[in-house]
Amino acid sequence: MTDKVNQQLLQAKENYEKSLKEAHEEKKELEIRLRNDKEQLETNHKEELKRVTDDTTEGLKKMTESMQFLNKQNEQNAQTQLKANKQVEEMIHRNTEKVQETVEKKIDLIDKQVKEVNKKIFKKEKSDKDLDKQVKEVNKKIFKKEKSDKDLDKQVKEV
C-alpha cells in the first residue's frame, strides 16, 4: 500500500512539475507577446506622430506661404494706391474737361483694381482662418493621440 501511495505521490509530483513547467512556458510566451505588442504600439505611435507632425509642418508651410502672399498683395495694394494718388494729383492740375473725364475713367479703373485686390486679400484671410482651424484640429488630434497612448501604456503596464 505504501508503494501505491508513493507511486501516487510521485505521479502527483510529476503532474505538478509538468503543470508548473507549462505555466512558466505560457508566462514566457505571454511576456514575449506583450513585449511584441508594446513594441508594435510604440512603432504605430511613432508613425502616427510623424504623420501628424508632417501634416502640421505642411499646414504651417501653407500658412507661411499664405502670409507671404498676403504681404505681397498688401505691398502691391499700397503701390497701387500710391500710383493712384499720384495720378489723381497730376490730373487735377491739368483742369480741363477732357482731362477730367480721363481722370475719372482712370480712377474708376484703379478703384476696380483696388477692390479686386481687396477681394483677394479677404479671400486669403478667410483661407488663413480656415488653415488656423485645421492646425487647431490637428493639435487636438495630437493631444488626443498622446492621451490615448498614455492610457494604453498605463493599461499595458497594468497587464
Beta strands, then each sheet from edge to edge (+ up, - down):
end
